Amino acid sequence: MRTGSPRSSAAARRVAGRRAADRRAQARRIAPFVLAALVSSFLVACGGSSSSSSGASASNLPTKIGKGEGTLNVIAWEGYTQPQWVKPFEQQTGCQVNAKYAGSSDEMVTLMRQGGDSQYDLVSASGDASLRLIRGHDVTAVNVNLIPDWKNFIPQLQSPPHNTVNGVHYGISLQWGPNTLLYNIHKVTPAPTSWSTIYNSKYRGEITVPDNPIQIADAALYLSKTNPSLGITNPYELTMPQLDAAVSLLKQQRPMIVKYWALASDEIDLFKNGNAVVGASWPYQTNTLQTAHVPVKDLIPQEGATGWADTWMLATHAKHPNCAYMWMKWVSTPKVQAQQAISFGETPANKLACSYMDQIQKGSCAQYHANAPASYFNSIRFWQTPTSDCGNGKTDCTDYNVWQQKWTEMKG
């Protein structure tokens, strides 16, 4: 998660104890494992077939899901491992879920690269991290045929470019949505319609945005509408002058920021305490705050929004691949997709989740755009990893390393 977008919607009626459960899950730390058991456990788990190389092809992927190993260690966005769907999974499979919440895509990549691909089994990567994990051989190919509901996903998320390379699937799509503008309805008046609100000195010291280099894309998207002379057509494909313009806007915003938030719960606390009145957010925060009776709303501003499409990706050296496949199978089912969509405020990948959503919360299918036409999905500028390839035959765009450097300098 990412900064995300229709990580949207309000109206998830979350019980008061859920925040505490989130914090307990966040505090978990997964113990290191014995390296010597890696190879043998992986081969047994996959029924003798190995997909330990991220260059795996369809010919050496597992053909069935074996017996669960009893444990599943995941890196997840906050709110992605709620008891509502975790406990039934544990009861049915015997796989105990241990979750480590990450506050950004960068943190997910770092965790996976610092030996995490043997410490964790799955990671819920967004589009700005998934290709980095694939190229870094941190995740391995998966057999989508072992996930029956994959065939019920919307076409755009069956083989999307952020998790499918040369026809090889490196994960199972999950949920998607846009990044939203969150505001306190009593403190931000009139109601905002533009992203300009988070750059407005009127709210100096009361603005919060994600601590994430991909936030540069949000600034670039805003500039593409408000300063067309820059020639920005894709907020993730920026030449150096375009990148500098986006970073300059963020530097102007810097003194107005009360805090750059890492975890969703950080932003929730800022709005609860009255320290922030407006910010870039996910619908998850809106849902949680409204349930706690904090007077907030969110919207997609007139300039549009960036967004995320998340993928459960299997670690190259996962020690519990059977439990991992069981989890991917479980969270792909319509009912669980519906539960997560309403709880978090995002849109499911599974088309069949719609009826379950309306059973849980009347009208939620349409509210979360789960039945929207392809044009809605295509209107969101989903996260992608910036590269030097500008998509127009030129290679003078800035890659993610430059974005990270610029973000660090800007905050400095």
VEXKOLTOR-900672 format. One record per residue: x, y, z of N, C-alpha, C in turn. Coordinates in steps of 0.02 Angstrom, whole numbers, plus 50000, padded with zeros to 5 digits. Atoms other than C-alpha are relative to their C-alpha. Layout:
BEGIN
XYZXYZXYZ/...
# end
This chain:
BEGIN
500294996650000500005000050000500365004250000/500064996450036500715011149973499705006149997/500524995150004500085027549937499524997449950/500455003050046498535022549850499405004149990/500574996450018496955028349776499424995450004/500565003049969495285020649770500224994750046/500035003749939496035013149916499455003850030/500494995049989494395022249925499424997650040/500655001049972492745023350015499965000350073/500124999549930491975026050178499414995850014/500595003749982490715015750266500154993150023/499855006549972491645000650326499875000650074/500184999549929490884997850497500474995750040/499495003849965492444992650589499905000450075/500095000249928492344987350770500575003750034/499514995849966493274997650898500654996550013/499385003649983494534984050937500444998749940/499605001750059495154982650758500655003849997/499384996250001496414996750775500524996750043/499535003349954497184987750923500274993749967/499775006150033497264971850821500515001849947/499524997950051498134981350682500685001550031/499374998249968499424988050802500374993850024/499675006249978499754970750873500324996549941/499725003250060499984963950698500615003749976/499444996050022501124978350655500624998750043/499445000849954502194974850807500344993249994/499705006650005502504956750761500665000249963/499365000750035504244952350710500114992749988/499945007050017504564936350620500704997550014/499345002649981505964925850690500384997349941/499615002950054507404920750577499954992449999/500065007250008507404903150510500684996949984/499385003650013508724889850485500094999149925/499885000150072509474891450311500054992949973/499895006850024509894873050300499354996649980/500645003250015508054868650293499685002749937/500324996550056507704880050145499854995649941/500095003850062507984868649996499534994250010/500425005949991507204853050067499285001750013/500694998249985505664861750135499655002649938/500314997350061505364870649970499824994449952/500145005450047505494854749867499414995750024/500565003949974504324845249983499355003849991/500604996050004503094859649984499715000149930/500244999450069502984860449796499944993249966/500105006650029502804841849773500564997849954/499435002150039504544839849703500195004749945/499834995150051504484854349582500255006350033/499704994149970505494869849614499905006049956/500054993650036505164887849566500435005050037/499574995849959506614894849664500345005549961/499704994750040507214905549520499465004549974/500504995550024506274921249476499974999949924/500045000950072506644916649297499614993949982/500375006250010505524901549318499505000649943/500485000150055504454896649171499444995250020/500585004149985502804887449163500194992650006/499815007150000503754871049141500244997550067/499755002449936504474870549317499635003050060/500424997649945503064877849420499644994250033/500375005449966502144867449550499344998749964/500625001950034500654858149480499444998650049/500525000849949499724856049644500255003250065/499844997149934499654863349819500054994350050/499905005449952500374851549947499745001750069/500214999049932500104850450133500295006450029/499774993849970500224866650228500554999050051/499435000649954501794869950329499845002650069/500204997749933500834877650475500135007350014/499824993049988501524895150457499995003849934/499964995650058501364909650335500235006850024/499714993649981502454925150352499935004949942/500134995450055501924940250251500205007150018/499914992749996502404958250220499375002949967/500644997750026500774967650197499895007450014/500244993449984499974984550187499564999650062/500424999849940499134989550349499274999349981/500705001250015497354983050346499884994149954/500075005550047497704968450229499954993150033/500045006549965497724954850362499555000750061/500484999049946496164958150463499734993250025/500265006349971495474944650581499394997349963/500615001850034493864944650480500104994449948/499865005250049494664934250343500634995950016/499405003849981496294928650425499814994050044/500175005449953495514918350565499674994149965/500295005850035494404907750450500524996449957/499475003150039495914904750339500434995650044/499585003949954496964898950487499634993750023/500395005849976495564887450546499944994749946/500105004850055495324879550375500654996849976/499385002550029497144877450327500524997950051/499485001449950498124876450489500615004449991/499444995550012499274890150422499925006350044/500024994349956499614903050558500305006149965/499774994250036499764920350480500365004850046/499614995049965501134931950544500125005849952/499974994350045501044949350469500485005450024/499574994249988502354962950458499735005649955/500254994550039501584979450404500575004449975/499514995450029502604990450288499665006649986/500294993450010502345009050271500085002749931/499894997550068502935010950092500244994349956/499745005050047503405001349937500754999250008/499285000449989505225005749969500174995450058/499875004349942505124997350138499894992749982/500135006950020504374981750060500604997349960/499425002250040505794980849933500614998950045/499435000649954507094983750069499954993850042/500095005949959506364970350181500134993649961/499905005950041506364957850040500734999149980/499315000550023508144961849988500504999050056/499565001049943508894961250161499884993150030/500115006849978508674942550171499274998350010/500715001049987506794944550177499674994949957/500335004850044506434933050032500054992950028/500005006449965506874918550148499665000650068/500334998849936506124926550303499255000649991/500714999150015504454930650221499814995649941/500265004250055503364920350105499655004049946/500394995950047502274933550024500095007450015/499994992849991502274952249997499445002949957/500574997150037500764962749945500235006349964/499664994450034501734973649823499545003949954/500344995750047501034988449730500415000649936/499684999750065501474992649551500675003649998/499364996550000502925004049599500554995750032/499505004549970503784989349686500054993449964/500035006850027503264973749591500544998649948/499495001250051504424975749442500705000250030/499355000049967505874980049556500144993350033/499925006649968505574963849651500124994649949/499905005050054505464953949489500715000549973/499344998950029507044961549416500564998350049/499505001549949507954959149581500004992750021/500055007249985507494940549584499794998850073/500245000849931506654943249753499364996050003/500625003850004505044935049696500044995149942/499975005250050504704919749591499334999449963/500615001050039503444914749458499514995650037/500525004049968501794907249512499564996849947/500455003650045500574895149433499295002550013/500664997249990498944904649412499454994749995/500495005450006498074888249371499834996950068/500145002549933498184884049557499545004750038/500444995049970497094899249594499365000149958/500605000750042495354894549526499665006649984/500364993750013494634912149544500385004949957/499624995650044496014919849439499625001149935/500384999450063494904916549287499415004850008/500554995449989493574927649368500235007250012/499744993249992494714942849383499805004249939/500114995650057494364958049275500594999049952/499465001450048495394956049114500635004050012/499414995749991496534970649157500464997650056/499605002349944497134961749314500174992549998/499795007050007497384944149248500744999649982/499295000050021499044947949164500255007149992/499794993050006499454966149201500755000649994/499284999350010501174972849153500405000950064/499624999049938501624976349335500134993450036/499835006449968501614957749381500064994249952/499935005250051501724948249217500515002149949/499454998250045503314948249114500114994449949/499915005050054503474939348946499544994050009/500495005349991501914929448986500074996050064/499895003649937502584923449154499705004150057/500334996649944501544927749307500444999750062/499604999649939502484933749460499575002050060/500434998549945500994935449573499274999849980/500715000250009499114935949594499715006950019/500294993449986498204952649580499514999550058/500435000149941497194957649731499465005449997/500474994449997496374974749748500315006049966/499744994050033496544991749668499595006150019/500364993949985496045009749689500425006249990/499624993850010496525028249679500225003250065/499804996049942497455039649800499515005950006/500534995049990496245052049876500255006050040/499884994049960496215069449952499554999650061/500375000649936495695068050136499995006850034/500034993549967495075083350230499495000050057/500464998849945494225088850390499465004849976/500534996050031492525095450336499865006550039/500114993849961492485108550477500595004949993/499414995850002494255115050453500215002149929/499824998450069494435114850264499375002149963/500594997250033493145126350187500205005549952/500525004650024492485127750059500314993149985/499765006850015492605109250018500465000249940/499514999750055494125106449907499774996249939/500135003450064494015101349725500644998449963/499365000650035495855101849678500554997950047/499405001849960497525094949736500375006350023/499674993749979498035113249753499955001150075/500114999149928497365112149932500614997750041/499435002549960498885102049990500645004049985/499434995550012500025115649919499835007150022/500264993549980499045130049997500275002050068/499704997749937499955140150131499475001450054/500554999049951498255143050214500014994450052/500015005849955498485125750290500714998150022/499305001149979500315127750335500024996650069/499935003549937500795115550473499434995250014/500575004549989499195105450451499904995249941/500045004250059499565095750291500444993850011/499605006149996500165077750282499954996149935/499985004250061500695066950135500454994050013/499595005949988501505049850119500755001349994/499274999750003503365047950151500224994949948/499915004850054503635039849982500215003749937/499784996750061504625044949827499485000049944/500505000250053503155039849718499525005850006/500404993949991502295055349789500195005249947/499794995550054503295064449655499524999549941/500475000950055502075057049529499365003950012/500604996149985500615065349619500115007449983/499844993150017501485082149603500035000949924/499944999750073501865078349420499314999949967/500685000450028500045073749386499655006850007/500304993449988499475090249463500295005149951/499684995350046500735099949358499814998749928/500205001550069500215090849200499355003449981/500644996650012498505099149219500065007550009/499964992849984499015115949291500565003749964/499444997050037500615119049192500164995849939/499915004350058500405110349024500635001549959/499394998350038501935119448954500584995450018/499485004749981502995106749048500004993849956/500045005750046502395093448926499974993350035/500055006349964502065080149059499394996249975/500555004250025501015066348981499914993850043/500035005749955501425052249102500375001850064/499674997849938501795056349286500574995550023/499465004649982502985041449295500575000149949/499504999450052503965045849138500205007349995/499814993049994504835062149181500725001149978/499334997950017506315070249098500285003850060/499724996549943507515079149215499685006850012/500354993649987506715096349188499304999050029/500675001349973504995088949221500044997650073/499905002349932505625079949376500185005850046/499804994249960506445095849439499405004550015/500594995949989504795105149417499564997050054/500415003449949503865092149520500335000650069/499644999649937505205092249655499995007150027/500054992949979505175111349658499345001450035/500664999249968503315110749697499994996850069/499975003449936503645098249836500435003750051/499584996049956505005109349907499605006050028/500424994549977503755123649916499504997450052/500485003049954502575111850006500334998150066/499645002849943503905105650128499885003850066/500114996549936503715119650260499284999650025/500705000449980501835116750262499824993250030/500145006949979501965098350308500094999350076/499935001449929501605093750489500394993550010/499645006449996502245076050457499904996249935/500065004850055502615064150315499834993350032/500215006249967501665048450363500274993949965/499745006450026502365030950343499464994750000/500545004949995500955019950406499335003749998/500674997150001499105023050380499795002450069/500184998249932498905023450568500325006650022/499684993649985500115038250575499535005749979/500444994750025498945048750468499355000150039/500605000449960497435042550565500085003850065/499874996549937498215048750727500045007549990/499944992850013498625065550649499325003449994/500674997250008496815068450599499594999450064/500375000949937496125061550762500215005450050/499754995249952497235073250863499925007249977/500084993350026496845088150753500645003349976/499374997150023498655090350702500025000849924/500064999350073498205088050517499275001049982/500694998850023496665094350426499904998249927/500055001950070497065089550247500634996149980/499415003950021498195077050160499844995149944/500075005450048498495063950028499924993650039/500205005549957497755047750087499784993949960/500345005850028496955030850056499304999850030/500675000649972495115026850082500004996350067/499955003649937495675015450224499995004950059/499984995149947496065030750330499315003350008/500674996949998494385038550284499524995550038/500455004749968493445022950336500114999750076/499835000649929494355021550502499815006450038/500154993749967494165039950545499255001350005/500724998949997492325040750500499674995350050/500275004749950491985025350605500135002750070/499834997149935492835034550748499685006950008/500384993749997491685049550713500435006249993/499604994250017493075060950654499695003049937/500354996950057492285073550532500435000949938/499594999750060493205069350372499624997249940/500235002850063492815065850191500614999549954/499485000250050493865061350040499705000849931/500234999450069493755063949853500584999149952/499504999850054494665062049688499955006849969/500034993150025495095079949638499945000449924/500144998950071494765087449468500594998449955/499425001750041496545084149409500074992549990/499935007250004496265065549430500404997350058/499655003149944497235053549538500484994649975/499585005950010498655041349542499654994250036/500325005649967498235024049604500464994150005/499605006049992498845007049648499594994049979/500305006650012498504989249596500484995250034/499565004149958499194977049724500014992749978/499885006950020499874959549697500304996150058/499665004449954500244945349816500544996349961/499435002850036501984939849762500364995050045/499675005449963502874923849815500755001050002/499284999149992504624925749885500384994349966/499605004950036505974916849786500194994250045/499795005249954506544907249940499494999050055/500535001049951504864905650028500064993250033/499955006349963504934892550164499324996650010/500675002849990503054890050168499585001249937/500344998750063502524890049985499304997149996/500685002950002501024878650011499515004650036/500434995349965500284890250141499925006549959/500044994050041500694904650024499504999149943/500495001350053499734896749881499294999550027/500665000449969498304892749999499735007050014/500214993149985498264911050051499795003649936/500184996750062498274917349871499344997449973/500645003050021496864905349832499435002750042/500504997749953495894910849986499805007349987/500154992850007496034929649961499765001849930/500264998850068495544927849777499264998349994/500705002150003493824920749818499545006150007/500444994150000492334932449794499835002750069/500214997749934491804933049976500565003750036/499434996749966493534937150045500185006449964/499874993850038493824949649905499515005450021/500514995149980492194958049954500135002650070/499864997949931492644958250139500585005050002/499434995449999494334966250107499845006649967/500174993950037493644978649981499625004950045/500414995749958492354985250104500385002250063/499624998349940493504984750255500515005449986/499464995350015494904994250169499745005949960/500254994650042493895004350045500354999949933/499675000650065494584997849880499584995549955/500395003750049494034988349727500304993249988/499745006850008494184969449710500184998449928/499825002350067495004960649563499484995149974/500475005250019493684946949562499315003049983/500644997350022492134951749461499424997350041/500555003349965491064939649563499925002650072/500044997349932491384949449724499425004850008/500514994849997490034962049680499394998150042/500615002049964488534952249745500144999250074/499825000849929489444948149907500085006850033/499924993349972489874966449932499325003050018/500674997249987488044971449918499644996350057/500285003749943487574957750042500285002850065/499684997549940488824964650167499795007250013/500174992949994488424982950133499645002149937/500424998550058487014987850018500295005949960/499764994750044487594997949868500755000649995/499284999249998489434995149902500344998049934/499715001950064489764986749734500085006049955/499974994050042489345002649639500425005450034/499634994949963490085013649776500754999349990/499285001350007491795005449758500194998549928/499865000650071491665004649568500174992949978/499855006950017491744985649567499654997749936/500355001750062490524985349422500095005549947/499884994550046491235000449332500284997549934/499735002150065491684999549147500765000649999/499274999950005493474997249091500275007149997/499774993150007493585015949056500175003150068/499854997349934493555019649243500694997650023/499365002849981495005007949278500565003549960/499484997150044495965015249130500125007450013/499924992949987495705033049193500475001550058/499564999149943496775030349348500724999049979/499295000750018498645033149331500334995650052/499745004949952499215017349418500755000450006/499294999949987500905016649499500384995649952/499525004150037502335010549393500695002350019/499314998449982504195010049423500315004649948/499684995550048505025025149341500654997049973/499395002450033506375020149216500235005349951/499744995150049507455029249089499624999749935/500405000850061506295022848952499395004650004/500544995149999505095037048911499374997549966/500595002750032503905025848817499865002849931/500094996950066504125035948658500614999149955/499405001350038505735028648593500615003650027/499444996349971506805040348698500184996950068/499775002849936507825035548851500295005450046/499744994549959508085052448934499555001450060/500414999249940506815049749074500414998050062/499655001349938507325048249256499764993550031/500205006349970507355031449343499865000850074/500224999749930506785027049518500565001950047/499444998149957508525029049592500065007650005/499974992750000508505047349540499425002850041/500584997749962506755049349613500144999450075/499855000949929507345042249779500495005450024/499514995049983508835054049780499675006850007/500334993549999507755069149740499535000650060/500454999949943506485064449873500385001150066/499594999249940507835062850006500265007050006/499734993149999508605079549957499455004950016/500564995349988506905088049957499815000250073/500195000349929506505082050133500555002750045/499414998549960508275085550192499995006150040/
# end
